[in-house]
Amino acid sequence: MESKTKSVLVVDDDPVNRRLIAQALAQAGFSTAQAGNGNEAMVYLDMEHFAECFASVVTDVRMPRMDGIKLLQNIRARFPSLPVILMTAAIEDDVREASSTWSATALFQKPVDRGDLILAIKILAHEPAAYARDCEFHASVEVMA
């Protein structure tokens, strides 16, 4: 695993989407680890000092076993400063509320614009305090505050 500013944990139950995001991040210079659900992601994060290796976690919301909101809650309880970026097909009120309540770093609507995702991660890596909470990225739409 490379330095914290270069590693991203990608969590999605759709192996094709997970692989495409990981490939885009790799092309942008990040190393990645991948997990198919929140339980698998927590295995990575619970390993001694492993959570410190990640600049951020990018996770789908709707997944079996442990969904992205429960993963976000677990990360906030154990690693409160680790940035978590949520992705979902539809930004519904319950997802919006949970992402705000549990301090998600950003909320992206699928299909995720990989350029926007990479930009968000790069900003986090260099200026973690500079991100805007409750920032939503909608497919083919400008950033909403």
N, CA and C of each residue as an Amber inpcrd file, in Angstrom:
protein
   435
   0.8510000  -1.1760000   0.0000000   0.0000000   0.0000000   0.0000000
   0.8990000   1.2420000   0.0000000   0.5510000   2.2150000  -0.8020000
   1.3430000   3.4310000  -0.8870000   0.9490000   4.4020000   0.2180000
   1.4270000   5.6250000   0.1250000   1.1390000   6.6220000   1.1480000
  -0.3520000   6.9160000   1.2370000  -0.7550000   7.4740000   2.3730000
  -2.1570000   7.7770000   2.6250000  -2.7600000   8.6580000   1.5440000
  -2.0140000   9.5810000   1.0180000  -2.5700000  10.4930000   0.0320000
  -2.7930000   9.8300000  -1.3180000  -2.3780000   8.5920000  -1.4660000
  -2.4880000   7.9260000  -2.7560000  -3.3300000   6.6600000  -2.7340000
  -3.9660000   6.3060000  -1.6240000  -4.6980000   5.0530000  -1.5240000
  -6.1770000   5.2990000  -1.2500000  -7.0250000   4.5700000  -1.9820000
  -8.4680000   4.7090000  -1.8490000  -9.0820000   3.3150000  -1.7300000
  -9.9990000   3.1630000  -0.7830000 -10.7530000   1.9230000  -0.6460000
 -12.0650000   2.0920000  -1.4070000 -12.2890000   1.2540000  -2.4180000
 -13.4860000   1.3060000  -3.2540000 -14.4100000   0.1660000  -2.8450000
 -15.6550000   0.5010000  -2.4620000 -16.5970000  -0.4920000  -1.9640000
 -17.8650000  -0.4360000  -2.8110000 -18.1590000  -1.5470000  -3.4880000
 -19.3690000  -1.6220000  -4.3120000 -19.6760000  -3.0910000  -4.5540000
 -20.9440000  -3.4730000  -4.4330000 -21.3180000  -4.8610000  -4.6720000
 -21.3700000  -5.2020000  -6.1510000 -21.3600000  -4.2080000  -7.0170000
 -21.3190000  -4.4350000  -8.4650000 -19.8480000  -4.5150000  -8.8840000
 -19.3700000  -5.7340000  -9.2220000 -17.9370000  -5.8790000  -9.5280000
 -17.4890000  -5.0650000 -10.7350000 -18.3700000  -4.8640000 -11.7080000
 -17.9970000  -4.0860000 -12.8950000 -17.8000000  -2.6240000 -12.5060000
 -18.7520000  -2.0450000 -11.7810000 -18.6320000  -0.6510000 -11.3600000
 -17.4190000  -0.4630000 -10.4440000 -17.2250000  -1.3960000  -9.5210000
 -16.0850000  -1.3290000  -8.5990000 -14.7630000  -1.3260000  -9.3820000
 -14.6640000  -2.2100000 -10.3610000 -13.4420000  -2.3120000 -11.1600000
 -13.2240000  -1.0490000 -11.9950000 -14.2980000  -0.5120000 -12.5940000
 -14.1670000   0.6970000 -13.4140000 -13.7030000   1.8950000 -12.5810000
 -14.2550000   2.0340000 -11.3920000 -13.8260000   3.1300000 -10.5160000
 -12.3790000   2.9340000 -10.0960000 -12.0180000   1.7040000  -9.7240000
 -10.6280000   1.4280000  -9.3270000  -9.6670000   1.6950000 -10.4780000
 -10.0490000   1.3330000 -11.6990000  -9.1930000   1.5880000 -12.8670000
  -9.0190000   3.0860000 -13.1140000 -10.0990000   3.8290000 -13.0040000
 -10.0200000   5.2870000 -13.2020000  -9.1170000   5.9110000 -12.1450000
  -9.2350000   5.4480000 -10.9090000  -8.3810000   5.9720000  -9.8430000
  -6.9240000   5.5920000 -10.0780000  -6.6870000   4.3770000 -10.5510000
  -5.3120000   3.9410000 -10.8450000  -4.7020000   4.8000000 -11.9470000
  -5.4820000   5.1160000 -12.9760000  -4.9960000   5.9750000 -14.0570000
  -4.6780000   7.3750000 -13.5620000  -5.3360000   7.7890000 -12.4780000
  -5.0950000   9.1090000 -11.8930000  -3.9610000   9.0780000 -10.8690000
  -3.3410000   7.9100000 -10.6700000  -2.1850000   7.8160000  -9.7870000
  -2.4600000   7.2880000  -8.3960000  -3.6780000   6.8340000  -8.1310000
  -4.0010000   6.2830000  -6.8140000  -3.8310000   4.7750000  -6.8110000
  -3.4480000   4.2310000  -5.6720000  -3.5370000   2.7890000  -5.4930000
  -4.8990000   2.5270000  -4.8650000  -5.4310000   1.3360000  -5.0550000
  -6.7560000   1.0400000  -4.5290000  -6.7820000  -0.3300000  -3.8670000
  -7.7180000  -0.4640000  -2.9590000  -8.1360000  -1.7640000  -2.4410000
  -9.6180000  -1.8160000  -2.7560000 -10.1520000  -3.0240000  -2.9220000
 -11.5470000  -3.1550000  -3.2940000 -12.2680000  -4.1000000  -2.3520000
 -13.5420000  -3.7910000  -2.0890000 -14.3860000  -4.6320000  -1.2530000
 -15.7810000  -4.6760000  -1.8700000 -16.4660000  -5.8130000  -1.7060000
 -17.7740000  -6.0110000  -2.2950000 -18.9420000  -5.5810000  -1.4250000
 -18.6620000  -5.2350000  -0.1660000 -19.7150000  -4.7470000   0.7400000
 -19.0470000  -4.1490000   1.9730000 -19.8580000  -3.6060000   2.8590000
 -19.3290000  -2.9470000   4.0480000 -18.5820000  -3.8840000   4.9800000
 -19.0330000  -5.1320000   5.0830000 -18.3270000  -6.0970000   5.9360000
 -16.8970000  -6.3080000   5.4500000 -16.7460000  -6.5060000   4.1460000
 -15.4040000  -6.6860000   3.5820000 -14.5540000  -5.4340000   3.7870000
 -15.1540000  -4.2720000   3.6320000 -14.4220000  -3.0250000   3.8300000
 -13.9260000  -2.9050000   5.2630000 -14.7610000  -3.2760000   6.2290000
 -14.3540000  -3.1910000   7.6370000 -13.2180000  -4.1510000   7.9530000
 -13.1270000  -5.2700000   7.2420000 -11.9910000  -6.1820000   7.4320000
 -10.6940000  -5.4430000   7.1050000 -10.6770000  -4.7180000   5.9810000
  -9.5010000  -3.9070000   5.6360000  -9.2220000  -2.8670000   6.7190000
 -10.2410000  -2.1320000   7.0790000 -10.0650000  -1.0080000   7.9980000
  -9.7200000  -1.4460000   9.4130000 -10.1980000  -2.6200000   9.8280000
  -9.9370000  -3.0960000  11.1840000  -8.5550000  -3.7130000  11.3640000
  -7.8750000  -3.9880000  10.2490000  -6.5110000  -4.5180000  10.3640000
  -5.6480000  -3.4520000  11.0320000  -4.7360000  -3.8770000  11.8630000
  -3.9070000  -2.9450000  12.6240000  -3.2290000  -1.9200000  11.7210000
  -3.5180000  -0.6600000  11.9380000  -2.9420000   0.4920000  11.2290000
  -3.3300000   0.5810000   9.7560000  -4.1990000  -0.3040000   9.2750000
  -4.5080000  -0.2830000   7.8520000  -5.3760000   0.9050000   7.4730000
  -6.2820000   1.3200000   8.3480000  -7.1350000   2.4720000   8.0360000
  -6.3010000   3.7160000   7.7840000  -5.1420000   3.8010000   8.4300000
  -4.2620000   4.9540000   8.2500000  -3.6730000   5.0360000   6.8450000
  -3.7520000   3.9510000   6.0870000  -3.1920000   3.9180000   4.7320000
  -4.0840000   4.6070000   3.7070000  -5.3460000   4.8130000   4.0400000
  -6.2960000   5.3100000   3.0510000  -6.5070000   6.8110000   3.1440000
  -6.5200000   7.4490000   1.9740000  -6.8630000   8.8630000   1.8820000
  -8.3710000   9.0300000   1.9690000  -9.1190000   8.0240000   1.4850000
 -10.5770000   8.0870000   1.5230000 -11.1800000   6.7270000   1.2130000
 -12.4660000   6.6310000   1.5000000 -13.2670000   5.4600000   1.1520000
 -14.3660000   5.9380000   0.2110000 -14.5330000   5.2390000  -0.8970000
 -15.6090000   5.5230000  -1.8550000 -16.5280000   4.3130000  -1.8160000
 -17.7900000   4.5260000  -1.4140000 -18.6840000   3.3940000  -1.2470000
 -20.0600000   3.6110000  -1.8510000 -20.5980000   2.5240000  -2.3840000
 -21.9830000   2.4940000  -2.8190000 -22.8540000   2.5290000  -1.5720000
 -24.0760000   3.0040000  -1.6970000 -24.9990000   3.0330000  -0.5640000
 -25.7510000   1.7190000  -0.4500000 -26.3560000   1.2670000  -1.5340000
 -27.1930000   0.0720000  -1.5020000 -26.3590000  -1.1680000  -1.8010000
 -26.0960000  -1.9650000  -0.7490000 -25.3330000  -3.2100000  -0.8750000
 -25.8800000  -4.2240000   0.1180000 -25.6940000  -5.5240000  -0.1710000
 -26.1100000  -6.5450000   0.7930000 -25.1600000  -6.5840000   1.9890000
 -25.5510000  -7.3140000   2.9980000 -24.8070000  -7.4920000   4.2500000
 -24.7020000  -6.1870000   5.0090000 -23.6920000  -5.3840000   4.7280000
 -23.5740000  -4.0710000   5.3660000 -23.6260000  -3.0210000   4.2640000
 -24.6560000  -2.1720000   4.2810000 -24.7790000  -1.1490000   3.2460000
 -23.8290000   0.0230000   3.5130000 -23.8190000   0.9700000   2.5890000
 -22.9020000   2.0990000   2.6830000 -23.1690000   3.0250000   3.8580000
 -24.4230000   3.1650000   4.2660000 -24.7380000   4.0260000   5.4140000
 -24.2250000   3.3800000   6.6990000 -24.4390000   2.0930000   6.8500000
 -23.9310000   1.3860000   8.0350000 -22.4010000   1.4120000   8.0340000
 -21.7900000   1.2680000   6.8670000 -20.3300000   1.3740000   6.7640000
 -19.8770000   2.7660000   7.2050000 -20.5580000   3.8030000   6.7280000
 -20.2420000   5.1770000   7.1300000 -20.3360000   5.3270000   8.6510000
 -21.3850000   4.7800000   9.2550000 -21.5450000   4.8500000  10.7070000
 -20.3920000   4.1550000  11.4260000 -19.9920000   2.9840000  10.9310000
 -18.8760000   2.2620000  11.5390000 -17.5600000   3.0220000  11.3970000
 -17.3580000   3.6190000  10.2350000 -16.1310000   4.4020000  10.0230000
 -16.1200000   5.6120000  10.9470000 -17.2390000   6.3160000  11.0690000
 -17.2850000   7.4830000  11.9570000 -17.0210000   7.0790000  13.4110000
 -17.4890000   5.9110000  13.8280000 -17.2810000   5.4550000  15.1980000
 -15.8220000   5.0950000  15.4630000 -15.1340000   4.5430000  14.4730000
 -13.7660000   4.0410000  14.6830000 -12.6850000   4.9390000  14.0980000
 -12.9910000   5.5990000  12.9900000 -12.0010000   6.4180000  12.2840000
 -12.6620000   7.7380000  11.8860000 -12.9640000   8.5950000  12.8450000
 -13.8040000   9.7690000  12.5840000 -13.2760000  10.7460000  11.5380000
 -11.9920000  10.7780000  11.3000000 -11.4640000  11.7480000  10.3370000
 -11.2710000  11.1740000   8.9310000 -11.5750000   9.8860000   8.7290000
 -11.4050000   9.2730000   7.4090000 -12.5160000   9.7530000   6.4710000
 -12.1730000  10.4070000   5.3620000 -13.1950000  10.8690000   4.4280000
 -13.9370000   9.7000000   3.7860000 -15.2630000   9.8260000   3.7100000
 -16.1060000   8.7980000   3.0920000 -16.9710000   9.4690000   2.0360000
 -16.8680000   8.9700000   0.8170000 -17.6470000   9.4700000  -0.3090000
 -18.6870000   8.4060000  -0.6510000 -19.9630000   8.8100000  -0.6520000
 -21.0570000   7.9010000  -0.9540000 -21.4770000   8.0120000  -2.4130000
 -21.8990000   6.8700000  -2.9860000 -22.4530000   6.8320000  -4.3450000
 -23.7940000   6.1090000  -4.2820000 -24.7750000   6.6030000  -5.0140000
 -26.0760000   5.9390000  -5.0520000 -26.7810000   6.2410000  -6.3620000
 -27.6410000   5.3250000  -6.7810000 -28.3680000   5.5100000  -8.0340000
 -29.3710000   6.6500000  -7.9340000 -30.0090000   6.7770000  -6.7790000
 -30.9910000   7.8390000  -6.5810000 -30.7590000   8.4760000  -5.2200000
 -30.6000000   9.7740000  -5.2010000 -30.3860000  10.4750000  -3.9360000
 -31.7450000  10.7420000  -3.3170000 -32.1710000   9.8180000  -2.4760000
 -33.4510000   9.9200000  -1.8060000 -33.2700000  10.6410000  -0.4770000
 -34.3880000  11.1030000   0.0900000 -34.3200000  11.8830000   1.3250000
 -33.6230000  11.1390000   2.4660000 -33.8750000   9.8170000   2.5990000
 -33.2470000   9.0680000   3.6870000 -31.7350000   8.9870000   3.5180000
 -31.2840000   8.8680000   2.2800000 -29.8420000   8.8320000   2.0050000
 -29.2290000  10.1990000   2.2560000 -29.8930000  11.2290000   1.7940000
 -29.4030000  12.6000000   1.9980000 -29.2970000  12.9030000   3.4960000
 -30.3330000  12.5440000   4.2580000 -30.3380000  12.7900000   5.6970000
 -29.2340000  12.0040000   6.4100000 -29.0930000  10.7310000   6.0700000
 -28.0590000   9.9030000   6.7070000 -26.6590000  10.3910000   6.3460000
 -26.4660000  10.8030000   5.1000000 -25.1350000  11.2830000   4.7070000
 -24.7660000  12.5480000   5.4630000 -25.7500000  13.3910000   5.7290000
 -25.5140000  14.6040000   6.5050000 -25.3080000  14.2850000   7.9850000
 -26.1920000  13.4610000   8.5320000 -26.1160000  13.0960000   9.9480000
 -24.7800000  12.4620000  10.2950000 -24.3000000  11.5820000   9.4270000
 -23.0590000  10.8490000   9.7000000 -21.8460000  11.4700000   9.0200000
 -21.9800000  12.6840000   8.5300000 -20.8670000  13.4720000   7.9800000
 -20.1310000  12.7970000   6.8320000 -20.9070000  12.3710000   5.8370000
 -20.2670000  11.9050000   4.6090000 -19.5590000  13.1000000   3.9790000
 -18.4370000  12.8430000   3.3560000 -17.6630000  13.9140000   2.7420000
 -18.3480000  14.4550000   1.4970000 -18.8950000  13.5430000   0.6820000
 -19.6110000  13.9330000  -0.5340000 -20.5940000  12.8270000  -0.8790000
 -21.5910000  13.1850000  -1.6630000 -22.6150000  12.2490000  -2.0990000
 -22.7330000  12.3730000  -3.6080000 -22.4230000  11.2880000  -4.3190000
 -22.4690000  11.2620000  -5.7780000 -23.6480000  10.4340000  -6.2520000
 -24.3200000  10.9290000  -7.2820000 -25.3670000  10.1410000  -7.9270000
 -24.7420000   9.3440000  -9.0560000 -25.1210000   8.0630000  -9.1500000
 -24.6470000   7.2180000 -10.2460000 -25.4270000   7.5340000 -11.5100000
 -24.8390000   7.4500000 -12.6700000 -23.4470000   7.0890000 -12.8760000
 -22.5190000   8.2180000 -12.4350000 -21.4810000   7.8560000 -11.7180000
 -20.5480000   8.8250000 -11.1610000 -19.6230000   9.3370000 -12.2610000
 -19.4990000  10.6470000 -12.3490000 -18.5210000  11.2350000 -13.2470000
 -17.1600000  10.9950000 -12.6180000 -16.3640000  10.1590000 -13.2440000
 -15.0740000   9.7720000 -12.6510000 -14.1340000  10.9570000 -12.4900000
 -14.2230000  11.9270000 -13.3850000 -13.4010000  13.1280000 -13.2620000
 -13.7410000  13.9160000 -12.0060000 -15.0430000  14.0500000 -11.7110000
 -15.4640000  14.7360000 -10.4870000 -15.0210000  13.9660000  -9.2470000
 -15.1360000  12.6380000  -9.3040000 -14.7260000  11.8040000  -8.1720000
 -13.2300000  11.9450000  -7.9120000 -12.4460000  11.8750000  -8.9570000
 -10.9920000  12.0040000  -8.8150000 -10.6330000  13.3790000  -8.2720000
 -11.2810000  14.4170000  -8.7640000 -11.0320000  15.7760000  -8.2660000
 -11.3630000  15.8750000  -6.7770000 -12.4900000  15.3190000  -6.3750000
 -12.8710000  15.3520000  -4.9550000 -11.8350000  14.6460000  -4.1010000
 -11.3560000  13.5020000  -4.5420000 -10.3600000  12.7490000  -3.7670000
  -9.0370000  13.5040000  -3.7130000  -8.6410000  14.1160000  -4.8170000
  -7.3900000  14.8900000  -4.8200000  -7.4780000  16.0870000  -3.8760000
  -8.6200000  16.7480000  -3.8560000  -8.7940000  17.8720000  -2.9330000
  -8.6900000  17.3740000  -1.4990000  -9.3330000  16.2490000  -1.1960000
  -9.2740000  15.6860000   0.1510000  -7.8540000  15.3280000   0.5460000
  -7.0980000  14.7800000  -0.4060000  -5.7350000  14.3450000  -0.1060000
  -4.8250000  15.5150000   0.2460000  -5.0730000  16.6610000  -0.3620000
  -4.2100000  17.8110000  -0.1260000  -4.7560000  18.7990000   0.8910000
  -6.0690000  18.8990000   0.9930000  -6.6890000  19.8450000   1.9150000
  -7.9200000  19.2050000   2.5470000  -7.7280000  18.2450000   3.4710000
  -8.8760000  17.5320000   4.0230000  -9.9070000  18.4260000   4.6890000
  -9.5180000  19.5570000   5.2050000 -10.4760000  20.4430000   5.8740000
 -11.2410000  21.3050000   4.8760000 -10.8620000  21.2590000   3.6070000
 -11.4580000  22.1620000   2.6250000 -12.7310000  21.6290000   1.9870000
 -13.0670000  20.3690000   2.2390000 -14.2520000  19.8320000   1.5710000
 -15.5220000  20.4500000   2.1410000 -16.5430000  20.4910000   1.2900000
 -17.8300000  21.0550000   1.6990000 -18.7600000  19.9260000   2.1050000
 -19.2290000  19.9640000   3.3230000 -20.1940000  18.9640000   3.7760000
 -21.4900000  19.1300000   3.0100000 -22.2450000  18.0610000   2.9160000
 -23.5290000  18.0450000   2.2310000 -23.3930000  18.4120000   0.7510000
 -22.2530000  18.1170000   0.1770000 -22.0120000  18.4230000  -1.2270000
 -22.5010000  17.2500000  -2.0710000 -23.4500000  17.5130000  -2.9520000
 -24.0190000  16.4720000  -3.7880000 -23.5730000  16.6640000  -5.2310000
 -23.2370000  15.5570000  -5.8670000 -22.8600000  15.5600000  -7.2650000
 -23.8880000  14.7260000  -8.0100000 -24.6670000  15.3700000  -8.8680000
 -25.6880000  14.6730000  -9.6380000 -25.1740000  14.4290000 -11.0420000
 -25.6030000  13.3380000 -11.6220000 -25.1870000  12.9950000 -12.9760000
 -25.5120000  14.1580000 -13.9250000 -24.5130000  14.6270000 -14.6300000
 -24.6690000  15.6780000 -15.6380000 -25.2530000  16.9820000 -15.0950000
 -25.0060000  17.2690000 -13.8360000 -25.5300000  18.4880000 -13.2120000
 -24.3940000  19.1410000 -12.4500000 -24.4720000  20.4560000 -12.2820000
 -23.4530000  21.1780000 -11.5320000 -23.4830000  20.7640000 -10.0470000
 -22.3990000  21.0460000  -9.3340000 -22.3040000  20.7750000  -7.9100000
 -23.3570000  21.5950000  -7.1780000 -24.0330000  20.9570000  -6.2400000
 -25.0570000  21.6410000  -5.4540000 -24.5760000  21.7930000  -4.0250000
 -24.7790000  22.9570000  -3.4260000 -24.3700000  23.1690000  -2.0430000
 -25.5270000  22.9560000  -1.1030000
